[in-house]
């Protein structure tokens, strides 16, 4: 199966996700959050920088739990970003 190329909207959503997770991480280190989520620090770094614009659902769920966000809150944050003027 060939995966369709990512759109600019997909990339922008990945960047917003990364920003939200980075903000929620606060003072905690990447090592702390990656360990709590059961992923590598490099994977967390890529997600936070938007280099993995479509991470797996269970990865996002684990990260949201590790930083203390519900998936509902995370989705609302991403939706709020979309409603701002000039958003992708």
RODO-2510 file (C-alpha; in nm, 4 decimals, decimal comma):
residues 88
     n   res          X          Y          Z
     1     x     0,0000     0,0000     0,0000
     2     x     0,1384     0,3378    -0,0985
     3     x     0,0841     0,6161     0,1510
     4     x    -0,0349     0,9427    -0,0036
     5     x     0,2027     1,2356     0,0414
     6     x     0,1444     1,4632     0,3379
     7     x    -0,0321     1,7897     0,2704
     8     x     0,0748     2,1261     0,4068
     9     x    -0,2214     2,0992     0,6446
    10     x    -0,0880     1,7633     0,7736
    11     x     0,2528     1,9180     0,8342
    12     x     0,1035     2,2228     1,0086
    13     x    -0,1084     2,0007     1,2339
    14     x     0,2039     1,8037     1,3276
    15     x     0,3837     2,1259     1,4160
    16     x     0,0904     2,2388     1,6333
    17     x     0,0869     1,9019     1,8072
    18     x     0,4583     1,9284     1,8781
    19     x     0,4186     2,2816     2,0139
    20     x     0,1321     2,1749     2,2412
    21     x     0,3275     1,8814     2,3806
    22     x     0,6436     2,0890     2,4267
    23     x     0,4438     2,3571     2,6110
    24     x     0,2738     2,0970     2,8327
    25     x     0,6128     1,9367     2,9110
    26     x     0,7163     2,2607     3,0799
    27     x     1,0290     2,2250     3,2958
    28     x     1,0409     1,8488     3,2709
    29     x     1,3201     1,7008     3,0639
    30     x     1,2698     1,5163     2,7397
    31     x     1,4199     1,2107     2,9074
    32     x     1,1551     1,2181     3,1826
    33     x     0,8652     1,2476     2,9400
    34     x     1,0011     0,9993     2,6863
    35     x     1,0600     0,7439     2,9616
    36     x     0,7112     0,7966     3,1049
    37     x     0,5588     0,7565     2,7574
    38     x     0,7691     0,4525     2,6683
    39     x     0,9297     0,6106     2,3619
    40     x     1,2812     0,7180     2,2735
    41     x     1,4041     1,0683     2,3392
    42     x     1,4774     1,1008     1,9667
    43     x     1,1153     1,0159     1,8816
    44     x     0,9924     1,2777     2,1293
    45     x     1,2352     1,5328     1,9849
    46     x     1,1082     1,4657     1,6314
    47     x     0,7435     1,4927     1,7367
    48     x     0,8027     1,8169     1,9298
    49     x     0,9790     1,9706     1,6290
    50     x     0,7081     1,8587     1,3856
    51     x     0,9389     1,6212     1,1988
    52     x     0,6925     1,3373     1,2652
    53     x     0,3693     1,5083     1,1617
    54     x     0,1519     1,1969     1,1947
    55     x     0,2673     0,9993     1,4994
    56     x     0,0776     0,6844     1,5901
    57     x    -0,2345     0,7306     1,8021
    58     x    -0,0962     0,5280     2,0925
    59     x     0,2217     0,7357     2,0905
    60     x     0,0178     1,0568     2,1119
    61     x    -0,1990     0,9055     2,3867
    62     x     0,1083     0,7994     2,5864
    63     x     0,2671     1,1429     2,5481
    64     x    -0,0536     1,3209     2,6481
    65     x    -0,0706     1,1078     2,9616
    66     x     0,2978     1,1685     3,0379
    67     x     0,2557     1,5469     3,0207
    68     x    -0,0781     1,5437     3,2046
    69     x    -0,3100     1,6322     2,9167
    70     x    -0,6273     1,4500     2,8296
    71     x    -0,6746     1,3724     2,4625
    72     x    -0,9839     1,5955     2,4709
    73     x    -0,7776     1,8883     2,5961
    74     x    -0,5095     1,8243     2,3372
    75     x    -0,7689     1,8096     2,0567
    76     x    -0,9351     2,1292     2,1804
    77     x    -0,5967     2,3019     2,1812
    78     x    -0,5335     2,1969     1,8222
    79     x    -0,8861     2,3036     1,7209
    80     x    -0,8360     2,6422     1,8916
    81     x    -0,5191     2,6909     1,6894
    82     x    -0,7126     2,6230     1,3685
    83     x    -0,9719     2,8880     1,4492
    84     x    -0,7118     3,1666     1,4816
    85     x    -0,6776     3,4064     1,1900
    86     x    -0,4012     3,2979     0,9537
    87     x    -0,4024     2,9367     1,0785
    88     x    -0,3396     2,6614     0,8267
***
